[in-house]
Amino acid sequence: MKNFRTISGLIFLLVFAFCFGTVALGAEIIPTESAAPAVGINIGIGDNPDGVVGTLQLLFLLATITIIPTLLIMLTSFTRIIIVLHFARSALGTQQMPPSQVLLGLALFLTLFIMGPALTTINETAIQPYSAGIINQAEALENAMAPLRDFMMRQASVRDVALFANLSGEVFATRYDVPNSVLIPAFLLGEITKGFQIGFYIFLPFIVIDMIVASTLMAMGMMMLPPAMISLPFKILIFVLADGWSLLLEGLIRGFR
């Protein structure tokens, strides 16, 4: 027992000495006053004009990258595709299946597939010549907008273009004289309209299935059973057997050709 008390006392003294030494050492290492870093921005006359121009071009590139998602929605086939895919999911009644992330990814890659020729033209006539220093920024933007304007002009209806042209209060000799401020909203209006039209045709067969199932349940006296619960497996089965996704995506792609 005496030996145990002696050993316990030694252990206590060692622990106390270690803790006291660590605290004392930390008190010596930690400075009493910590200096905050000085951060400042100086604006003056640059010694190298080429460096200033390069910095401005980098800022312009970063600003352009931030608006790429908006341009993707406004100037491509993305709008119609995502509207139709959401209508198809709602018509099936599968709630969040496929997930929204999957639908967005599918719409994105379908957009890249449909816009492939236009993107290739933009790379050959705008990006590559500008990178090589053959053309300036203004010419690069004009060359990049040319294939996009051609795509939007082919998809936009005459009625929508005339609507926004009348609202602008200007008269244009031909459709190709229409500025982007008139062409882009006309194109977007047409894409939304076409997406809702396709969604209406998608809903029709599924509504028929819901009506048949509801009538059957009512005739059997099973009024407390939700018809949507019974019709959902039949809608999924018919959609899969008819290869619905392939037909839907094929129709979307051919609609832009």
Phi, psi and chi 1 to 4 in degrees:
 res  aa     phi    psi   chi1   chi2   chi3   chi4
   1 MET       -  -39.8 -173.3   69.2  179.0      -
   2 LYS   -65.5  -41.6 -176.2  177.1 -179.2 -179.6
   3 ASN   -62.2  -39.5  -66.4  -27.7      -      -
   4 PHE   -62.7  -42.7  176.5   75.8      -      -
   5 ARG   -64.3  -38.5  -68.7  179.6  178.6  178.5
   6 THR   -64.1  -44.2  -56.1      -      -      -
   7 ILE   -65.0  -40.7  -65.5  173.8      -      -
   8 SER   -63.6  -39.7  -59.7      -      -      -
   9 GLY   -64.7  -40.1      -      -      -      -
  10 LEU   -64.0  -42.2  -69.0  175.4      -      -
  11 ILE   -63.1  -41.7  -67.0  175.2      -      -
  12 PHE   -62.9  -43.0  175.5   76.5      -      -
  13 LEU   -63.7  -40.1  -70.1  175.4      -      -
  14 LEU   -65.0  -44.3  -69.9  174.7      -      -
  15 VAL   -63.8  -42.4  171.6      -      -      -
  16 PHE   -63.8  -41.9  177.4   78.0      -      -
  17 ALA   -66.0  -38.7      -      -      -      -
  18 PHE   -66.0  -45.4  175.0   77.7      -      -
  19 CYS   -65.4  -42.9  -65.3      -      -      -
  20 PHE   -65.2  -39.8  180.0   77.8      -      -
  21 GLY   -66.9  -37.5      -      -      -      -
  22 THR   -66.2  -42.4  -56.6      -      -      -
  23 VAL   -64.5  -43.1  171.9      -      -      -
  24 ALA   -65.0  -41.4      -      -      -      -
  25 LEU   -64.1  -41.7 -178.3   60.7      -      -
  26 GLY   -64.2  -35.0      -      -      -      -
  27 ALA   -67.7  -28.8      -      -      -      -
  28 GLU   -78.6  -34.8  -66.4  178.2   -1.8      -
  29 ILE   -76.9  -43.9  -65.4  176.0      -      -
  30 ILE   -70.5  123.8  -61.5  175.4      -      -
  31 PRO   -73.0  153.3   25.6  -32.7      -      -
  32 THR   -73.8  -30.1   56.6      -      -      -
  33 GLU  -130.4  124.5  -65.4 -177.6   -0.5      -
  34 SER  -100.9  130.4   58.6      -      -      -
  35 ALA   -84.7  127.8      -      -      -      -
  36 ALA   -79.8  142.0      -      -      -      -
  37 PRO   -68.3  142.5   24.1  -33.0      -      -
  38 ALA   -93.7  122.8      -      -      -      -
  39 VAL  -119.8  130.5  179.7      -      -      -
  40 GLY  -151.0  158.7      -      -      -      -
  41 ILE  -122.2  121.2  -61.0  176.1      -      -
  42 ASN  -108.4  132.2  -62.9  -35.8      -      -
  43 ILE  -116.1  120.8  -60.2  175.8      -      -
  44 GLY  -151.5 -164.2      -      -      -      -
  45 ILE   -84.2  123.8  -60.2  175.3      -      -
  46 GLY   -78.5  140.2      -      -      -      -
  47 ASP   -79.2  -24.8  -62.5  -28.5      -      -
  48 ASN  -122.6  103.0 -173.6    6.3      -      -
  49 PRO   -61.7  -32.7  -20.9   32.3      -      -
  50 ASP   -63.4  -34.8  -65.9  -24.8      -      -
  51 GLY   -67.2  -37.8      -      -      -      -
  52 VAL   -65.1  -43.8  176.5      -      -      -
  53 VAL   -62.6  -40.8  173.4      -      -      -
  54 GLY   -63.4  -38.4      -      -      -      -
  55 THR   -65.2  -42.5  -56.7      -      -      -
  56 LEU   -64.9  -38.1  -67.0  177.4      -      -
  57 GLN   -64.9  -37.0  -70.0  178.5  -12.4      -
  58 LEU   -65.6  -41.6  178.7   60.5      -      -
  59 LEU   -63.4  -39.9  -67.9  175.6      -      -
  60 PHE   -63.8  -39.1  176.1   77.1      -      -
  61 LEU   -65.7  -42.5  177.8   61.1      -      -
  62 LEU   -64.2  -39.7  -66.3  176.2      -      -
  63 ALA   -65.6  -36.0      -      -      -      -
  64 THR   -67.1  -38.6  -56.1      -      -      -
  65 ILE   -63.8  -34.8  -67.9  175.2      -      -
  66 THR   -67.7  -25.9   57.5      -      -      -
  67 ILE   -99.7    4.5   63.6  174.2      -      -
  68 ILE   -61.0  -43.8  -75.2  178.8      -      -
  69 PRO   -57.4  -39.3  -24.8   34.7      -      -
  70 THR   -65.7  -42.6  -56.0      -      -      -
  71 LEU   -64.5  -36.5  -64.2  177.2      -      -
  72 LEU   -61.1  -38.2  175.7   66.2      -      -
  73 ILE   -75.7  -39.4  -65.4  174.7      -      -
  74 MET   -83.1  -35.0  -67.6 -168.6  -56.5      -
  75 LEU  -109.5    5.7  -51.6 -179.0      -      -
  76 THR  -128.5 -171.4   62.9      -      -      -
  77 SER   -84.5    6.2   57.7      -      -      -
  78 PHE   -60.8  -40.4 -176.6   84.7      -      -
  79 THR   -60.2  -51.5  -57.5      -      -      -
  80 ARG   -63.9  -39.8 -173.1 -165.7  -53.1 -178.2
  81 ILE   -64.7  -47.0  -66.2  173.8      -      -
  82 ILE   -69.1  -32.5 -165.2   64.1      -      -
  83 ILE   -65.4  -45.2  -70.8  175.1      -      -
  84 VAL   -65.6  -41.0  171.4      -      -      -
  85 LEU   -64.8  -38.8  -68.6  179.8      -      -
  86 HIS   -68.6  -37.1  -84.7  -77.7      -      -
  87 PHE   -63.6  -39.6  -91.0  121.3      -      -
  88 ALA   -63.9  -41.6      -      -      -      -
  89 ARG   -66.5  -39.7 -174.5  176.8   67.7  178.3
  90 SER   -67.1  -37.3  -60.7      -      -      -
  91 ALA   -66.8  -36.5      -      -      -      -
  92 LEU   -68.5  -29.2  -79.1  170.6      -      -
  93 GLY    75.7   27.2      -      -      -      -
  94 THR   -90.6   14.9   53.8      -      -      -
  95 GLN    59.7 -107.8  -57.8  -60.7  -34.6      -
  96 GLN  -104.2   32.3  -63.9  -62.3  -37.4      -
  97 MET  -131.0  117.1 -167.5   61.7   59.2      -
  98 PRO   -67.7  152.4  -15.7   28.6      -      -
  99 PRO   -62.8  158.5  -19.7   30.7      -      -
 100 SER   -61.4  -34.4  -61.3      -      -      -
 101 GLN   -63.2  -37.8  -66.5   83.2   -7.1      -
 102 VAL   -67.9  -42.5  175.0      -      -      -
 103 LEU   -63.6  -40.8  -65.5 -176.5      -      -
 104 LEU   -64.7  -41.9  -71.6  172.7      -      -
 105 GLY   -65.0  -41.3      -      -      -      -
 106 LEU   -63.9  -43.3  179.7   59.0      -      -
 107 ALA   -63.2  -37.1      -      -      -      -
 108 LEU   -65.2  -47.2  176.2   60.3      -      -
 109 PHE   -71.9  -32.4  -78.6   99.7      -      -
 110 LEU   -65.3  -36.6  -76.0  177.7      -      -
 111 THR   -63.5  -44.3  -59.3      -      -      -
 112 LEU   -63.1  -36.0  -65.4  176.9      -      -
 113 PHE   -67.8  -44.2  179.9   79.1      -      -
 114 ILE   -70.6  -40.0  -65.8  171.5      -      -
 115 MET   -87.6   10.8  -58.2  -61.8  -62.3      -
 116 GLY   -55.0  -51.3      -      -      -      -
 117 PRO   -59.9  -40.4  -24.5   34.7      -      -
 118 ALA   -66.5  -40.2      -      -      -      -
 119 LEU   -66.7  -36.3  -64.2  177.5      -      -
 120 THR   -64.5  -41.7  -58.1      -      -      -
 121 THR   -63.9  -40.7  -55.7      -      -      -
 122 ILE   -62.4  -40.2  -68.5  173.9      -      -
 123 ASN   -66.3  -38.8 -179.3   55.7      -      -
 124 GLU   -78.7  -32.7  -66.0  176.0   -7.8      -
 125 THR  -102.1  -16.2   60.7      -      -      -
 126 ALA  -122.6  -56.4      -      -      -      -
 127 ILE   -70.2  -50.8  -61.7  177.6      -      -
 128 GLN   -65.0  -47.0  -65.1  -62.2  -28.2      -
 129 PRO   -62.2  -35.7  -24.0   34.6      -      -
 130 TYR   -69.7  -38.9  176.7   72.3      -      -
 131 SER   -64.6  -33.1  -59.3      -      -      -
 132 ALA   -82.2   -4.9      -      -      -      -
 133 GLY    80.6   15.9      -      -      -      -
 134 ILE   -78.3  -36.9  -58.8  175.6      -      -
 135 ILE  -124.6  162.9   58.5  177.5      -      -
 136 ASN   -93.6 -175.3   54.4   26.5      -      -
 137 GLN   -66.3  -40.8  -68.8 -178.5   -2.2      -
 138 ALA   -62.9  -43.7      -      -      -      -
 139 GLU   -67.4  -36.3  -67.0  174.6  -19.5      -
 140 ALA   -64.5  -42.6      -      -      -      -
 141 LEU   -65.0  -39.7  -70.2  175.6      -      -
 142 GLU   -64.9  -43.2 -176.3  178.3   -3.6      -
 143 ASN   -67.4  -32.6  -66.6  -17.6      -      -
 144 ALA   -72.0  -33.7      -      -      -      -
 145 MET   -76.7  -21.1  -79.3  -60.2  -59.6      -
 146 ALA   -59.4  -53.4      -      -      -      -
 147 PRO   -66.3  -32.0   20.9  -31.1      -      -
 148 LEU   -68.1  -39.6  -65.3  177.2      -      -
 149 ARG   -64.4  -38.7  -79.5 -178.5   55.6   86.0
 150 ASP   -64.4  -40.9 -178.5   66.5      -      -
 151 PHE   -64.4  -47.3  172.9   79.8      -      -
 152 MET   -65.8  -36.0  -69.6 -172.5  -69.4      -
 153 MET   -66.0  -35.1 -164.0   65.2   69.4      -
 154 ARG   -73.0  -29.0  -73.7 -172.6  -76.0  106.3
 155 GLN   -91.6  -30.3  -60.9  -60.5  -35.7      -
 156 ALA   -73.3  138.0      -      -      -      -
 157 SER   -81.0  156.3   63.4      -      -      -
 158 VAL   -63.5  -36.1  178.8      -      -      -
 159 ARG   -63.6  -43.5 -178.3 -176.8   61.5 -176.9
 160 ASP   -67.8  -41.0  -65.2  -27.4      -      -
 161 VAL   -63.8  -41.9  174.7      -      -      -
 162 ALA   -65.3  -35.1      -      -      -      -
 163 LEU   -60.7  -51.7  170.8   63.6      -      -
 164 PHE   -74.2  -25.9  -75.6   95.8      -      -
 165 ALA   -67.8  -40.8      -      -      -      -
 166 ASN   -67.3  -37.8  -67.1  -29.3      -      -
 167 LEU   -66.8  -30.0  -67.6  175.5      -      -
 168 SER   -75.7  -18.0   66.1      -      -      -
 169 GLY    76.7   17.7      -      -      -      -
 170 GLU  -116.4  158.1  -60.1  179.4    8.0      -
 171 VAL  -117.3  132.1  179.0      -      -      -
 172 PHE  -120.0  138.1  -52.2  100.6      -      -
 173 ALA   -67.2  -45.3      -      -      -      -
 174 THR  -133.2  170.5   61.5      -      -      -
 175 ARG   -65.7  -29.9  -65.7 -178.6   63.4 -173.4
 176 TYR   -76.7   -9.6  -64.4   95.2      -      -
 177 ASP   -88.5   -3.5  -63.9  -29.7      -      -
 178 VAL   -70.1  129.6  174.8      -      -      -
 179 PRO   -73.5  168.0   27.5  -34.0      -      -
 180 ASN   -64.3  -30.9  -66.2  -29.4      -      -
 181 SER   -64.8  -20.6   59.4      -      -      -
 182 VAL  -100.0  -39.0  173.3      -      -      -
 183 LEU   -69.3  -43.0  178.3   59.4      -      -
 184 ILE   -64.3  -50.0  -67.0  175.7      -      -
 185 PRO   -64.4  -33.0   18.8  -30.6      -      -
 186 ALA   -65.2  -40.9      -      -      -      -
 187 PHE   -64.1  -44.7  167.7   74.4      -      -
 188 LEU   -63.8  -41.1  -76.7  174.2      -      -
 189 LEU   -61.6  -42.8  177.2   59.8      -      -
 190 GLY   -64.8  -38.2      -      -      -      -
 191 GLU   -66.5  -41.6  -69.5  -61.6  -70.9      -
 192 ILE   -64.3  -42.8  -65.5  173.5      -      -
 193 THR   -62.7  -45.7  -57.7      -      -      -
 194 LYS   -65.8  -37.1  -67.0  174.1 -176.7  176.8
 195 GLY   -62.9  -40.3      -      -      -      -
 196 PHE   -71.3  -34.1  -86.8   74.5      -      -
 197 GLN   -63.9  -45.0  -69.8  174.5  -10.2      -
 198 ILE   -64.7  -39.1  -62.3  172.9      -      -
 199 GLY   -61.0  -35.9      -      -      -      -
 200 PHE   -62.6  -44.3  170.3   75.4      -      -
 201 TYR   -68.8  -29.1  -69.4  112.0      -      -
 202 ILE   -69.2  -37.0  -67.8  175.0      -      -
 203 PHE   -70.5  -30.2 -100.0   96.2      -      -
 204 LEU   -55.2  -54.3  -74.5  179.3      -      -
 205 PRO   -64.0  -32.4   20.9  -32.1      -      -
 206 PHE   -73.2  -31.7  -65.2  110.2      -      -
 207 ILE   -65.3  -38.2  -69.3  176.4      -      -
 208 VAL   -61.9  -42.5  172.7      -      -      -
 209 ILE   -62.5  -43.5  -63.8  174.9      -      -
 210 ASP   -61.7  -40.5  -72.0  -26.6      -      -
 211 MET   -66.3  -39.7  -66.6  175.3   62.2      -
 212 ILE   -65.5  -44.1  -66.3  174.4      -      -
 213 VAL   -66.1  -42.6  171.3      -      -      -
 214 ALA   -63.8  -41.4      -      -      -      -
 215 SER   -65.2  -39.2  -59.5      -      -      -
 216 THR   -65.2  -44.0  -56.1      -      -      -
 217 LEU   -64.8  -38.4  -67.7  177.1      -      -
 218 MET   -66.5  -39.1 -173.3  176.2  -64.2      -
 219 ALA   -66.8  -30.9      -      -      -      -
 220 MET   -84.2   -3.7  -64.2  174.1   61.8      -
 221 GLY    79.0   13.3      -      -      -      -
 222 MET   -95.6   66.2  -55.7  173.4   65.6      -
 223 MET   -77.1  -22.2  -60.5 -179.0 -178.7      -
 224 MET   -80.8  -13.2  -60.3  -59.1  -65.1      -
 225 LEU   -84.8  124.3 -173.8   63.9      -      -
 226 PRO   -64.1  126.3  -20.4   31.6      -      -
 227 PRO   -62.3  -32.0  -21.1   32.3      -      -
 228 ALA   -63.5  -31.9      -      -      -      -
 229 MET   -67.2  -33.9 -178.0 -177.9  -59.3      -
 230 ILE   -83.9  -36.8  -55.0  -59.0      -      -
 231 SER   -76.6  -23.2   62.4      -      -      -
 232 LEU   -59.5  -48.8  178.5   59.7      -      -
 233 PRO   -61.0  -36.8  -20.8   32.5      -      -
 234 PHE   -67.1  -39.9  -69.9   99.7      -      -
 235 LYS   -64.6  -41.8  -69.3 -168.8  -71.0 -173.3
 236 ILE   -65.4  -41.9  -64.5  176.0      -      -
 237 LEU   -62.7  -48.1  177.5   63.5      -      -
 238 ILE   -64.6  -40.2  -65.9  174.4      -      -
 239 PHE   -64.4  -39.6 -167.8   72.4      -      -
 240 VAL   -72.4  -43.1  172.2      -      -      -
 241 LEU   -64.4  -33.4  -68.6  178.3      -      -
 242 ALA   -82.3    1.8      -      -      -      -
 243 ASP    55.8   50.7 -158.8    8.8      -      -
 244 GLY   -61.9  -41.0      -      -      -      -
 245 TRP   -64.8  -40.7  -73.2  113.0      -      -
 246 SER   -65.6  -43.3  -62.3      -      -      -
 247 LEU   -64.5  -39.6  -65.9  175.3      -      -
 248 LEU   -65.4  -46.7  179.9   61.7      -      -
 249 LEU   -68.6  -36.5  -61.6 -175.7      -      -
 250 GLU   -63.7  -42.1 -178.9 -176.8   -0.8      -
 251 GLY   -64.1  -37.9      -      -      -      -
 252 LEU   -64.0  -45.4  -80.5  172.4      -      -
 253 ILE   -66.0  -43.3  -64.9  173.3      -      -
 254 ARG   -67.4  -25.7  -68.6 -173.7 -180.0  -82.2
 255 GLY   -66.1  -23.9      -      -      -      -
 256 PHE   -93.9   -7.6  -70.2   99.5      -      -
 257 ARG   -94.5      -  -60.7  -66.5  174.3   83.4
